[in-house]
Amino acid sequence: MRRFRSDERGAVTIAFALWFPLVAFIFFAILDFAYAFTVNASMWQQTRVAARGMSMFELTESEARHVIQHGLSWSQKDFEVDIASDRRTVTVSVSTPYSKLGITNTAMRMIGGDWVTRVTMLKEPV
């Protein structure tokens, strides 16, 4: 028994086996969050572009939807686009579930709800 306690062979292997899953989870969680924030920045950009185009009467509703879908196509995610327009304002919303926003979805699948970007702009006078 004394020989067993003093023998340190394999200690590094055991430490690696204990710590590797935690380090791997943290790495993939950071990767997921970085990708999710990149997609979110693109969502904001495309929402602003579409709202601005509609407020300037440069885009129709179908063209605005196409601009958003085309601008976000690089992410290969599904987005829901809502456009509301009245006499004075235009509101463009883009949403996608948190759970499908990451690359590996290691961390993002644990978050419920949707990531929503919404931009409202006054229409330019004609």
N, C-alpha and C positions, 0 to 999 in steps of 0.2 A: 504494500500500500504506500509506503514511504517513497519507493521508487516511482510509482505512478504520479504522486503529487509533485515530485521534483522534475518530472519529464515535461518539457514545454513544447514538444513537437506537436504540431497540429493546432496550436493556439491561434495562429494567424488565420488559418483556414476557418476556424470557428468564429472568430471575430468578423471575418469577411462575410460568412454566411449570415451572421446576425445583422450586420450593418448594411449590406448591399441592397436588400429590398427597400429600406427606408431612403437611402440615397437615390435609388432608381425612381422611387415614387416622387421625391422632391424634384428631381431633374425633369421628369415628364410633366409634373404639375406646372413648373416654370415654363416649359415649352408650350403647354396648353394655354396658359394665361397670356403669354406673349403673343401667340397667334390670335387668340380671342380679341385682345386689344387692338391688334392690327386690323382685323376684320371690322371691329367696331369703328375705328377711325375711317375706314373706307365707307361704312354705312353712313356715317355723318356726312362725309364728302358728297356721296351720291344723292343723299336726301337734300342737301343744300343746293346742289346743281339742278336737280329736278324742280324744287320749289322756286328757285330763282328764274329758271326758264319759263315756268308757268306764270309767275308774277309779271314777267316782262312780255307775256303773250308770244313767246318764241316757241313754246312746246305745247302740244295738246296733251290730254291725259294719257292717251296710249303711247305717245312719244316719250313722255316722262317715265312711264313704266318701263319702256324699252331701255332708256338711258340708265335707269337704276339697275335693271337686270344685267345689262351688258357691263356696267361698271363693276358689278360684284361677281361676275361670272368666274373670275380667277379663283375665288374661294371654294367653288363647287359646293356651296351650301344652298339650302332652300330658304328664300326670304318671302315674307308676306308684305305686300305693298298696299297701303291705303292712301287714297288721294281724295280730299274733300275741298271743294271750291265753292265759294259763294260770290256775291257781287263785289266784295271788298278784299277778301283774303283767300289764300290758298294754303292748305295744310297737307304736308306729305309725311307719311309715317312708314318706316321700314322696321320689321321685327323678325326675329329668329329665336328659337329656343336656346337657352344657355347650354342645355345638355348636348346639343349637336354642334357647338361652336368651336371646340378644340380640335387639334390634330389627332391626338390619341384618346381624348375624352377621359383621361385618367382622373383629372380633378373636376372638369366641367360637368360631368354627368352627376355630380353630387349637388349641383345647384339647380333649384327649381325656378320656373318662370321664364320670361322672355326678355331678350335684350331689345329695347325699342329706341329708335331715333325718330324724333318728330320735329319738323321745322314748319313754322307758320310765317308767311310773308304777306305784306300788303301788296295788292295789285297796283301796278303803275297806272296812272291815269291815261286814258286813251285820247 
